[in-house]
Amino acid sequence: MSVESNRTAIESLLIAVRNRDDAAFASAYADDAVVRQSGVPESLGGVQRGRDAIVENFRRQDPWTVDVRLMFGDDTHVCVVGKLSGIMTGTRTLKGNGQPFTTYECAVYRLRDGLIEEQLVFVNWLDAYVQSAMIDLGTLRA
C-alpha cells in the first residue's frame, strides 16, 4: 500500500476512536493483529493479541482522544505523535479516580493491505498519573 493509503487508514482509526465506533475500530485491524503498550507487561494488559481481544479492550476503556501533532510513514509503517487526553477511571489492573489527564504518545503502526498488523504505543503514563493525583511525587524517594 502507499504512504497515502496507510495514512488514511490510521486517520480512519483515530476517527473511530473519537466516535467510539466499535465496527470502524475493528475494521482497521487484521484478524491476527497485535497491540503492545511499551513498558507494560502482558500480564498487566500490555499486549493484546488478535482483533477480538483488541476490540474488547477498546470497549472496556473510557473515551479518549488523540490530537495528532505529527504523522509520517512509508509503504508499511505510520508513526503518530499525538496529545492523548482522557479520564483516569482505571482498568482491570489499575484503580482509577475519575480525574482528567493529558499526556503525549507515540504510536507506531505496521500495516499490510490497509490493515494494522502491529501497533506499538509509547505513552508517558507517569505524567498522566501525577496529573490525575494517582501518584504524589512528593512522596517518592530516589
Secondary structure as GFF3:
##gff-version 3
##sequence-region A 1 142
A	DSSP	alpha_helix	3	19	.	.	.	ID=ss1
A	DSSP	alpha_helix	22	27	.	.	.	ID=ss2
A	DSSP	beta_strand	29	37	.	.	.	ID=ss3
A	DSSP	three_ten_helix	42	44	.	.	.	ID=ss4
A	DSSP	beta_strand	47	49	.	.	.	ID=ss5
A	DSSP	alpha_helix	51	60	.	.	.	ID=ss6
A	DSSP	beta_strand	64	73	.	.	.	ID=ss7
A	DSSP	beta_strand	77	90	.	.	.	ID=ss8
A	DSSP	beta_strand	95	112	.	.	.	ID=ss9
A	DSSP	beta_strand	115	123	.	.	.	ID=ss10
A	DSSP	alpha_helix	125	131	.	.	.	ID=ss11
A	DSSP	three_ten_helix	137	139	.	.	.	ID=ss12
###
